[in-house]
Amino acid sequence: MGRQRKRNVTGDGVPHTRKEEKPPVPGRKEKKKKTDIGKVFINVSIGLCIFSLVWFFYALYMRSALAKRVVTPHSAPRVLDSNSTSAAVSPQRYWGTYRPQVYFGMKTRSPKSVVTGLMWMRQFSEVDVNLRHTCEQGDHLQGYGWLMHDGLNFGVQEIHDSDFTLTTEFVKRMGGEHGGDWTWRITAKQHSSAPQAPVVSLMFYVATDSQGSLQAHVEERTRLSSVTGTSEELGNFKITFRKPTAGGAASDKYASYNYLQTLSPGLDRLTDIVKNSLNRRFVFHPPSGERRPYIAVDTYKPPPHQQQQKDNRIERDFLVHQVTVQTPFQIEVLFESGSFHDRPNQLVGSVLTEELEKWKVTFDEKFERTFGLQAKGFTPAQVKFSKAALSNMLGGMGYFFGQSVVQSVYNEHPLLYPEGALFTAVPSRSFFPRGFLWDEGFHQLLLSKWDPQVTRETLAHWLDLINVEGWIPRELVLGDEARSKVPAEFVVQHNENANPPTLFLVLEKLVEQLETHPYTPLKEDILPFLRRLYPRLQTWFEWYNTSQVGPLPNSYRWRGRDKDTNLFLNPKTLTSGLDDYPRASHPSADERHVDLHCWMVLASGVMASMARLLGEPHQEYQRTHLTLSDNNLLNELHWSEQHRAFCDYGNHTQAVSLQQEKIFVPPGQPRHQFPVARLVRYVRKAPKLQYVNALGYVSLFPFLLHVLTPDSPKLQHILRDIRDPDRLWTPYGLRSLSRADPLYMKRNTEHDAPYWRGAIWININYLAIRALHHYGSIEGPYKEEAAAIYQELRTNVISNVYKQYQETGYIWEQYNDSTGRGQGSHPFTGWSALTVVIMAEQY
């Protein structure tokens, strides 16, 4: 029932109708609504503008902040104190042969060291000026390298030039407050095949680097008898150049003397300055010989093009003492520290000889005690070879100081990383005289057995250069001398690019040492060291786990592959360390790389063990390790049942080839006006997502890094591939890529010869021999087969590396898989020196 409408009633009770309201003015409400909407629109617009401005400045701030991260050092306390390499803290290691890029030279482990070195040239030769200084393969020496070097006290090196041999020896003596004294002895002997005794000029030099001063002391108008000097790090010192003798206690020999006193803007310019100071106006006139003009240092005159190119660096003192003498001869150079007040005698002559002999005996005894090669039945010649391999790595230790050139995606141009020092071994004194991250882990597998302190200091130097993101450059090019030997395209390091974290191979050994021998005397050194490393290792591990992740959970992908797919037969992956090893033909974010997965298995396991050892939370590392090392996961991500091998995965086709580029030249047009035809890649069949069928080193990584369980059926397939001569087996070691692979020994570009496409590399053969030893020593269905292959492969590698050294005078970067001949850069006493560990069977 509806309600009655209430009516308005007047006071007298008479009802009346409601007063009619005026109708609204047309448009007033609509105008008000439009005004309200306009205000809202303006307010929203202002709000959006403010938000956009805030976001713009926030984005600018964030980009600026992100851009700075690449050059921001890690915030954790440094592993090494800033004065850890000083003469006060580490006097025994202060002076050393820390200039691996020169044939012979010494410096201190300090940022701006006074440097000393040797140059030489043969007089009256067919070659106009054959000056030797920096190690160069183009010098075509018959061989050079350290025969003995203990990394601390002394060294003996032989350098075989065309018709004479130089033996460079040094001995150090502790005393005073600045690292003590040292003496060089240079002995020259003609080769038996030389028709006459060659005349050789030795040029001993001293140079300051940004600090210090030198004073020349000249006798007989042209003979620089000594140099006195002073620097902040060395105090006062004196360098004496003794006259040449015929050797032993023989009297002085006839010699001609010259000297150069000038300034140098940098250590990288020393060779050029000497070359541009040479003059032919001098006469060599022994008492019983003819007068002959010879080449010697005179006055430095910069060439015209250098006069036009201004070098803004501060010029520092540079002194050269040249002595020209006929072989045979012997010359000694003596460095004496001004703070060594109670020296018993000068370290020269018979005193020097006695010291050298003492240190040689000590070296031999320690070498046998450490590696036991005589006890294993190796011949004296083989033991001598192994001593040279170790000594060359020790003699190849370098101390570098400077700034890396780095770049991130947030930087338009490269930036300079803060100054830092690096104490590291180098792969090759001639070709790679600088620090390489993935090489260094292999280097320290050998050096840690000889001198654990060297290993700890080297690891600390590398990890002290880590940035706040957890990134370490894969190459460290520090200082002008190091940069002068590096092609421009490799100077800038990009922070998205990794390198195999091989330092974990060494850390694994340190942790195992403490776990198996908890009461070792070294525990007091190792445990605090690991504790200082740990925060940096945490960030490093996390960086890999964020920057190198793959498309699927628990998968990994190397960044930094070559992007120009038009020119490369298979775009390189320099970041993996395996350069041109075949990966997916078309780089993409869909790739999964099996070798990186296995490196992360190793790293997570070491991090878990180290955390447990240090009493730090280890559960997350342990979970990661258990997940990544699960063989089922590994099979799911990387096992190809079709290929019966572990493989990368990505956008791939094998139907590619390099062909001459087709360039259309219109009729009547001259050909020279058009680009030169290049070799470019032709793709005959479109790529698709699939496993990459490239059987070789990458396929072996689950085996190499002991990821496979001893009872894994996959182990049988790997052992079969290893022992198959049509695939990986050779009489000289395992080849890097199967002979059956379409890219076996194929060039990658018209200028790019095959590198990891068949040649034998000793670092991977070391890992293979170590893995065979591992699986041949633990219970499993393939134990006997692994043990048998181990013996064969070990014998083959040792025999060939030794044979090539005997025939060529060098240990090589790689070895030909068809002939066993050494090839690539030489001497390569980086990881190829692991032959010593293989001989000693100390894995």
Secondary structure, 3 states (H helix, E strand, C coil): CCCCCCCCECCCCCECCCCCCCCCCCCHHHHHHHHHHHHHHHHHHHHHHHHHHHHHHHHHHHHHHHHHHCCCECCCCCCCCCCCCCCCCCHHHCEECCCCCECCEEEECCCCCCEEEEEEEECCCCCCCCCECECCHHHCCCEEEEEEECCCCEEEEEEECCCEEEEEEEEEECCCCCCCEEEEEEEEEECCCCCCCCEEEEEEEEECCCCCEEEEEEECCCEEEEEEEEECCCEEEEEEECCCECCCCCCECCCEEEEEEEEECCHHHHHHHHHCCEEEEEEECCCCCCCEEEEEECCCCCCHHHHHCCCCCCCEEEEEEEEEEECCEEEEEEEEECCCCCCCCCCCHHHHHHHHHHHHHHHHHHHHHHHCCCCCCCCHHHHHHHHHHHHHHHHCEEEEEECCEEECCCCCCCEECCCEEEEEECCECCCECCEEHHHHHHHHHHHHHHCHHHHHHHHHHHHHCCECCCCCCCEECCCHHHHCCCCHHHCEEECCCCCCCCHHHHHHHHHHHHHHCCCCCCHHHHHHHHHHHHHHHHHHHHHHHHHCECCCCCCECCCCCCCCCCCCCCCCCHHHCCCCCCCCCCCCCCCECHHHHHHHHHHHHHHHHHHHHHCCCCHHHHHHHHHHHCHHHHHHHHEECCCCEECCEEEECCCEEEEECCCCCCCCCCHHHCCCCCEEEEECCCCEEEECCCCEHHHHHHHHCCCCCCCCHHHHHHHHHHHCCCCCCCCCCCECECCCCCCCCCCCECCECCCCCCCECHHHHHHHHHHHHHHCCCCCCCHHHHHHHHHHHHHHHHHHHHHHHHHHCCCCCEECCCCCCEECCCCCCCHHHHHHHHHHCCC
